[in-house]
C-alpha cells in the first residue's frame, strides 16, 4: 500500500481512501470516485471556494481511473452551503458575498458512447458553467 492510502471494504465493493478522496470498485463494473474540491490556501475564507480549475482537473483525472469505450458519467457537488464555485480572489480579501439561493447540491449525468477525452472534456466544461450559475447566484 502506498503511504496515505487506506483500504476501504464494503459488503459489495472494495476501494481506497485518503483524507480528501475515496474510490470504490463494484463487481458490476461501476466505479465511484468521491473528491473534495476545496483547496486550503491559508486564508480565512479559503474553504469557501471550489475553484472551477480544480473541479476540471479532478473530473479529468477521475476518468483516467477507468479504461472503457463507453460509460455513464455523473458529476455531483454536495454539501455546498457557504461554498462558491469560483476561482480564488486575486487579492486577500477579508470578505466576499455568498449565494442566498439555498441550493445545497446539484448533479449532472450523461451516457457516453463512445467515451472520448474530447467529448468528456466538453461536457465537463458545460457542467462547470452550470454549477457556477447554480451556486453563485
Helices and strands as residue ranges (DSSP letters): E 6-9, E 13-17, E 21-26, E 31-35, G 46-48, H 52-62, G 63-65, E 70-77, E 106-113, H 117-135
